Amino acid sequence: LGEGKAGKGMSLDKALEFQKLWIEPVKVNGVPMNISISLVELQFDDCVRRIKELFPEAVVSSNSESMLAETTQADGGATRIYLVKLGGFFPAIQFSVEMPDKKTAASYWPGELPLPQNAEPLQSIELTGRKAAYGFFSTHDTPAQAFSSIKSRLEADGWTSFAPDQKSGVDAGAQGGVFVKGSPPVLMSVSFGADSK
């Protein structure tokens, strides 16, 4: 342990004493970067206190179970860590990412994800090593209308829909649905928030 040692000139993601588990390559809005996952040996409350003391300029948001902190780098990029309380031998787990200054617009959207008509992309995250992607969008259409647009595109591409049970009284697409394709099967889940996101 002790890979991370706080000190003068130390970056945010190295401020806590930790044991690195692995590094996950990702793309956020099309920009390649890496997420580092580590186990932290300090107690969660001590972690929050240490970050605030060492990085008074950091933007920090925390509660009793988690903390999100971000600092700006000299080149205009940013370092962000997300700390989650675990308890036990390792009191917390840390997710950290170095974000470059050059960012693509949120309008970037992975081609494998369907985007309904009249929708605005908000953010996409691609786990390139795991062939997984997540996308978030907003639309003025109702969830049922947006789901119908997504469903039509996916079925045209060979996906099979597991729609909500009509007998349950839930309108199909009002909450989303699950699709499957291929062998071994690939799953896609579509869901909507109350504000049509």
Disulfide bonds with the S-S distance in Angstrom:
none
